[in-house]
Amino acid sequence: MLYLNDVLIELGDFSLRADLSVPAGRKVAIIGPSGAGKSTLVGAVAGFVPLARGTVTMQGKDMTHVAPDKRGMAMLFQDGNLFPHLTAAQNVGLGLRPALRLTAEEQGQVRDALTRVGLAGFEDRTPANLSGGQQSRAALARMLVQGKPLMLLDEPFAALGPALRDEMLDLVGTVAADTGAAVMMVTHAPQDVRRFADDVIFVEGGMAHAPQAAGALMDNPPPALRAYLG
């Protein structure tokens, strides 16, 4: 579904190469040392980071020069990107209409999404009146209503405790299964990989390596990955 064809990213002295594909419906963890380019890779897929060479193709369409909001992807950053002056329902509604002029049907979609992530009854609360986990749930609900074929997550749960992070990973898996979306998620935590991922993209030495099956790779890592995992 997603293809990075002979991609080269250059940012000052930093460079990253990628030539890989992510099939529809797969959950892919992106791991590697700090500064290796994990977030840069996701940013390039989303359209926020320009390519020096190569193409990004999704569902047969060249997205290389397409604006981020037109690429058919939903992205969740570490802070969740909730607007503090909007309610949970309004923040979710942005995933449908940026102007928030929602039809009755769309308002029903928002309520349903909040219910599915465990936030029924929290529609009118602002982010300041939600816990960290509840804010993450609201951000996921916004991804859910968008129904995009690719979900990009850049360490969205790094600030959460282990139990809550596991809960959120399971919820991402449920959302992805409900929508049929592929997922690319940046993480530093090997336990996240084992819990969540079908495949792993290992980023190191200026290269984003092609996805490999998560279980087999984590059980028998190559030397560079073994050194990273410790």
Helices and strands as residue ranges (DSSP letters): E 2-11, E 14-22, E 27-31, H 38-46, E 53-58, E 61-62, G 68-70, E 73-76, H 88-93, H 104-116, G 127-129, H 132-146, E 150-154, H 162-179, E 182-186, H 190-196, E 199-204, E 207-208, E 212-213, H 214-219, H 223-229
